[in-house]
């Protein structure tokens, strides 16, 4: 099954649980693009890499403060499980379900 799709996700952040819609577009060459859109705005998924059912990417957060985030996740069927590293704020668990 392809990792591409739209996932309704929750990331457990220091500011509480943040709901977002993550869209993954498989570029067909081991890379992907997409977005992570939530209440605080939308971020592009940059430098997306696919290795089997594992994903890694970066995001440039602007709100509430500028910060580079590094994400990684595994897709198992319709379930996304992973984390987002927020530097000094540590790793934040992320989970979601394909819609």
C-alpha positions in Angstrom: 0.0 0.0 0.0 1.2 3.5 -0.8 2.1 5.9 1.9 0.4 8.7 -0.1 -2.8 10.1 1.2 -4.4 12.5 3.7 -4.2 11.8 7.4 -6.0 13.4 10.3 -3.3 13.7 12.9 -2.7 14.8 16.5 0.7 16.0 17.7 1.2 16.2 21.4 3.0 19.5 21.9 4.0 21.6 25.0 1.0 23.8 24.1 -1.4 20.8 24.2 -2.6 18.5 21.5 -2.5 20.0 18.0 -4.8 18.6 15.4 -3.8 18.8 11.8 -4.4 17.4 8.3 -1.2 15.9 6.8 -1.2 15.4 3.1 1.5 13.2 1.6 2.2 13.2 -2.2 4.5 10.4 -3.4 6.8 11.8 -6.1 7.6 8.2 -7.3 11.3 8.5 -6.8 11.8 7.9 -3.0 10.7 11.4 -2.2 7.4 13.1 -1.2 6.0 16.5 -0.8 2.9 17.7 1.1 1.5 19.9 3.8 0.7 19.8 7.5 -2.3 22.2 8.0 -3.8 23.0 11.4 -5.3 25.7 13.5 -2.0 27.7 13.6 -1.6 27.6 9.8 -0.1 25.4 7.1 3.5 24.2 6.7 5.1 22.5 3.7 6.7 19.1 4.2 10.2 19.7 2.9 13.0 17.2 2.1 10.5 14.4 2.3 12.1 10.9 2.0 10.4 7.5 1.7 12.1 4.3 2.8 9.6 1.5 2.5 6.8 2.5 4.9 9.0 5.0 6.8 8.9 8.7 6.2 11.2 11.6 7.2 10.8 15.4 6.5 11.4 18.9 7.8 9.0 21.8 8.3 9.7 25.5 8.9 7.3 26.6 11.6 6.5 30.4 11.8 3.7 30.6 14.4 4.0 30.8 17.4 7.8 31.2 16.8 10.1 30.5 13.9 11.6 27.0 14.3 12.8 24.2 12.1 11.0 20.9 12.9 12.1 17.4 11.9 9.5 14.7 11.5 9.6 11.0 11.1 6.8 8.5 10.8 5.9 4.9 9.9 2.7 4.1 7.9 1.1 0.8 8.8 -2.0 0.3 6.7 -4.1 3.4 7.4 -2.2 4.4 10.6 0.6 7.0 10.8 2.8 6.8 14.0 5.8 9.0 14.5 7.2 12.1 16.1 8.3 15.7 15.4 11.5 17.0 16.9 11.3 20.6 18.0 14.9 21.2 19.0 15.1 22.4 22.6 11.4 21.5 23.1 12.2 17.8 22.4 10.3 15.1 20.6 6.5 15.3 20.3 4.5 12.2 19.6 2.4 12.3 16.4 -0.3 9.9 15.3 -3.0 9.8 12.7 -5.4 7.9 10.5 -5.8 8.0 6.7 -9.1 9.5 5.6 
